[in-house]
Amino acid sequence: MWNEQKDALHRSFMFQTFSKAVNFVNDVAGVSEQHHHHPKITIDYTRVVLALNTHDAGNIVTDKDHLLAAAIDQVYQEYSL
């Protein structure tokens, strides 16, 4: 679940292996390019943390962030199957 804190949407994702975490990040990169919007990404072994905000709007959360968050959730569902 995404949480809004300090003018950004945040979510952590857990994976069984480091490789799956990195593959997820690569998939997130592809979706981000399609949306022309890019998250802050932190990888810590099997945990991926994403933060979204809109730089062009003064580093606040906008509809652009919510749309990308929903797209990222769809990507994550593929890893949860």
N, C-alpha and C positions, 0 to 999 in steps of 0.2 A: 504494500500500500504506500502511495506517495504521501509525504508530509510536507506542508509548507512551513518553512522556518527561515528566518533572516532573509527574506526576499528571494527565496529559491524553493523549488520543489526538490525533495530528496527521497531517494529510495535505495535500499540495499537488496542485492540479489545474491543468493547462495547457490553454489554448484558442487558437484561431487568431486571434480578434479580441476586443476589449474587450467588444463587444456580446454575444458568446457567453458570456463570463465572467459578465457581469451577469445574463443570462438563467438561467444555471446557479444563481447565487446566489438568484434569485427562486424557482426550483424547489426549492432546498434549504430556503428559508423555508417553502414549503408543506408539505413533508415534515416539517419540524421542528414545525410547528403541529400536524400530525396526531399526532405522537409526544409532544406537550407537553414538548418538550425542545429547547433552542436552543444552537447552536454559537457560538463566537467566530469571526467571519468577517473576513478581511483580503483586500481586492482590490488587486492591484498590476498594473494594465494587463491582461495576459492570464493572469495567475497568481492563483489563488484559494487561500488557505490557511485551513483549518478546524481548530479545536481543540475537543475535546469533553471535558467532565468533568461530574460531577453535583454541583451546588452543595448540594442538600439532604443529600447524604451526606458533606459536608465537603470538597468540591472534589477528589474522587478519581474514578478510572475505575470504572464499574459496568456491569452488564448493559445498563442503559438507554443507555449510550454506545455499546456494541457493536451494539445493535439499530439505533440511528440511523445509525451508520457504515455498516452493511450496506444500509440504505435509501438513503443518499446514494450509495453505490457503484452501486446500481441506476439512480439518476437519471443518474449520470455515464456509464453505458453507453449511454444514449440519445444522448449527445453524441459518443461514440466511433464510432458507426456511419457 
